[in-house]
Amino acid sequence: MRFGNTFTSVLSTTLLVCSAIGTAHAGQITVYSALESDEIATYIAAAKKALPDLQVNVLRLSTGDLAARMIAEASAPHADAVWGEALTNLLDPRIADQLAPVQGGNISGLPKQFKDPGGKWFAATGYMAALCVNTDALAAKKLPMPTSWEDLAKPVYKGNVVMPDPASSGTGYLQIAAILQGAGEDQGWKILKGLGANVAQFTSSGSQPCKLARTGEYAVGASFAFVAMQSIKAGFPVKMVIPSKYVGYELEGSGMLKTSKNQADTKRFLEWVASPEAAKVYQQYKEIVTTPGVKPTQEQIAEGLPVDVSKVLYPMDFTASAKMHDAVLRRFKTEVMH
């Protein structure tokens, strides 16, 4: 998902041991996921309670590695499903063409903007851009509180900002894609060049900028909301700032591979992924949960998450994000990261 292109971990049969003794139905599926390892462990434990007769073997990869693996395996896929991959990657035709339509009550109940009209993918969760501002470091350096991407492009912040490299981080890419789509080509690149001039370090992961800012190494980390809320909860002197406009976000898409030999069980699992029961578990980790009726907790609101997240998100065109991806990264590397 969002933390760069480094292989992280393999979570296999140890995550969910099938308790199929005495059950009439027992199955096993293989799932590729870009969700974080701790998330997967929590979700799979909950899935086990709902689907005690199903063994789910999960291979966890970062967003970039997962996409590359699916493309490399296109002629002979090894997985039954993909779970929680960046939608921008799922929309790559080389991956989208591998997916089969899946219908079900829970999936059908998701709002239309969070599922493919043809049923090839749906997104139960997502994440949004946020700034982690270390209030102590800001005061010590006598810097103003930033409220927008334009603010961070001002010379006063030179050397005090850290952000993810969009080539390795899904969080980094959603940030720049929203700026380019929202501000337009000319103004967008102007903002990005000003921002790049102030960045002291480009990190390989989307969480690292916040972690560097919360310790005071830098004043501002361009990251995502959940890690900002984690930092606040942990007692760091961090204020989460949602940019006043061009708030990028990414959806975490799931779907079934058309080559799956375990389609009935795969559909059962994906229906659980889209279920209200799963949504309650997602709130332990996610700022965006797409199940109707799910709202931020009071604790999340106190930490700075908007009461209605949908009102602050820029209406991302994910198809456009996918199409412009490679060209944007090339230009960003030569004109912003130089």
N, C-alpha and C positions, 0 to 999 in steps of 0.2 A: 504494500500500500504506500505509505507516505514517507518511509524512512531511508530512501536511498537504494542503490543498486548493489549492495553487498549481500551475499548469501548469509542469511541469519541463522536459520535452524531448521531442523526436520522434526516435525511432531508426527509421530506415526501411531502405531497401535497402542503405545503406552498412554496416549491421550484418552482413548475411549476403549475400554475392554468390554467386548460384547458379553452381556449377561444373558445368554440365550438358552440357558438350561431350562427345559420345561416349556419353552415357548413354541408356538406353532409356526411362527415366521422368524427367520433369522437371515440377515443379509449383511453385506459388506460393500462399502464404496470407498473410492479414493478421490480426495478433494485437494485441489491446489488453492492456496490462499495467500493473500498479501496482508492480512490482518496481523497485528502484533502477537507475539507468542503468548504473552500473559492473557490477552483477550481470548485467543483461541482456547486456551485451557479452561477459562471460565465458561465460555459459550458451550464448549463440548460437554462439560459437566452438566450443564442445564439441558442440553439436547439428549443426553443419556437418560435423564429422568422422563423426558417426553417420548423417546424412542428407545426403550431399553433393549430391544431386539436387533438394533442396527449398529454395526461397528463402522465408525467413520475414521479412516486413515487420512491424516492431513500432512501435506508437504507445504511448509511455509517458506515463501520467498519474498523478497522485496518486489515492489511494483514492476521495476524495470526487468529484473531477472525472471519474474513470472511471465511477463509478456514475451520475453525472448525465448523462454522455454516452450511456451505454447506455439510460437511461430516455428521453432525448430522441430517440434513434434507434430506439426500439422498433418503430415502424411500418415502418422500412426500415433495418435494421442494416447497417453497412458492414464489420464484422469477421467473420472465420470463427471466431475463438476468443477467449476471455478467459483470461489467464494470470497467476496470482499476485495476484488481487484479494482483499481482505478478505472472509472468508466471511460475516461479518455483513452485508455489502452484497450478496453474491450471493444470500442468502436472502430479500432483498426480492422479493416476488412479481412486481413489475414487471420485475425482472431474471431471476429464476428461471424465469419463464414463457418466456423467450427461449431457454433452453438445451435441448439435445437429449441423450438418453442416449448415452453412449459406453462401450463395453466393450472390454477388451483384457487380455492377460496381466499386464502390469505394473500397470495400474490395479486389476485384480481382486485382485492380491497385496497391496495396501495394507490395513492393519488397518481394520475396519469403521467405527471412529469417525472415520476420515479420508476417508470417501467417502459419497456419497449412495446410499441403498439402491436408488434408481431409476436411478442412473448419470448423473445430470445434472451432478455436480461431484465433484471429488476434490481433496485437498490434499496436495501433496508436501512442503511446507515450512510453517513458521510462526515466530512470534516471541513472546517472553515478557517480562513486566514485570521490571524490575530497577532498583535504586537505584545511582546513581553517587555514591559518597561520597569527597570530597576529604579525605584523611586529614590533610594539612597544615592546611587551613582549619578542620577540625574541632578539631584540637589548639590552634590559635591562638585559637579562640573558646571553648575549653574546653567543647565540646559532647559529649555521650555518643554512642556509635556507635548509630545507629538500627537496629532489627532488624525493624520491622513498620510497617504503615500507622498503627496506633494510636500508635506512638512519634512519628511525624512530625506527628501532630495535637496533640502536647503544646506548650504555650506556649513552652517553652525554644527551639524551633526557629523562632520567629517571624522572618520576614525572611531566613531562610537556606535556603529551599527554592524550587526552580523546577520546574514540571511542565508538561506539554503541555495546551493547550486541547482538550478532547475534541470540540469542534465542528469542528475542523480537522485533528485528529490521530487516526489509528486507534489509536496507542499510548495516547493520553490516554483514549480511550473504553474500551479494554479494561481499563485500570486501574480506572476507576470502576465498570464493569459487574461486575467480579469482586468488588469490595468490597460492592456492593449485593446481588448474588446470594449471597455468602458470609455476610455479617453480617446480612442481612435489611434490610427497608425502614427501620425506625426507627434501628437501630444503625448501619446503613450511612450514612445521611444525617448522623448525628451525627459519624461519623469524617470524612466528606467536608467538613463545615462546619469542623471543627477544623483539618483539613489546609488548606483554603482560606484560613483566617485567617493561616496561616504562610507562604503562597506569596508570594514577592516578585514573581514574573513568570510569566505563562502564555504559553508559546511556541506558535507555529503548527505546529511540527514535533515529532516524537517523539524525534529525536536531539539537538535543541538543548539540552534540559536537561542532558544529560550533558556536552555540549561546554562549556556555561557553568560547570558544576561542576568540570570537570577543570582549567580555567585558574585556579580559585580565586575566581571572581567570586561564586559561591555555594557553600555547603558540601555541599548535597545536590541532586542532579538526579534526578527520577523519570523514568526512560527505559526502555530495553529492553536485553536482555543483550548483544546483539552489539556495540553501540556502546560499552558498558562494557568489553568484552573488547578492543576496538580501542584504547581509551584506555589500558588497562593495557599492552598490547603496545607502544604508542608511548612509554611511559615516564612518563606522567603519574602523580601521586601519588593514584591512584584505587583504591578497594576496591569490588568489585561485591558488593552485598548483595541476596540474594533474600529478599523479605519472608517472614516466618515463616508467614504464611497469606494467603489471598485473592490468590494469584499469578495474575493474569490472563494470558491468552495469546490470540493470534489466529492462525487458520489462513489460509493463502494459497491460495485456491481457483482451480481451472481448469476449463474446460468448453468445449464446442462450441456455437455458435449454430445453432439449427435451420434458419436461413435460409442457412447456408453452402452455396456452390456448389462447394466444394472439400472435401467431407467426407472422402474417402479420405485426402487429404494431411493434413488437419487431425487426423484420428485417428492418423496416423503420428507427427505432432509431439507430440500429447498423450501417446501411449504412451512417447515418449522422455522427456517431462517426468516421468513416473512411474517411470522406469527406475533400476535400481541404478547404472548408469553416471553418470546425471545426479546422483544422490544424493551421489556422491563429490565432485562439483564444488560442490554446494550447501554442503558443510561449510566452504568458504572464507568463507561469509557468514552461515550460519544456525545458530541454536542449537537449532532444532527441525527435524529431518529425519525424515519418517514412514516411510521405507522400512525394512522389517523387518531387524534386525541392525545397523543403523547406530548407533554409539555416539559420545559425545563423544571428541574427541582428548585426549591427555594434556596438550597445551598448553591446551585449553579448560578442562579440569578444574583445572589450575594457576591459571588466571585466575578461578576461582570458579564455573564451571558445574557443577551437580550431576552425579554419575556417571549417575544415572537421572533425567532431567528429568521424566519422567511422574509421579514420586512427589511432586513439589513443586507441580505445576500444579493450580489449582483446576478442578474439572470443569465448565467453562463450558457453559451452555445457550445455544448460539448462536442458536437460534430465538427464545428469550426476549430475548436481546440485541438482535436485529433489531427485535422488536416494541416494545420499550420505548425504543428509541433516541431518537426525537424528543422524547418527553415528558421523558426524563431530561436531555437537553441543555437544554431550556427551564428546567427546575427548577435545574439546575446553574448556569446563567447568572445566574438571579435570586437564588439563595440561597447560592451558594458563591463566585462570581466578583464579587459586588457590591462 
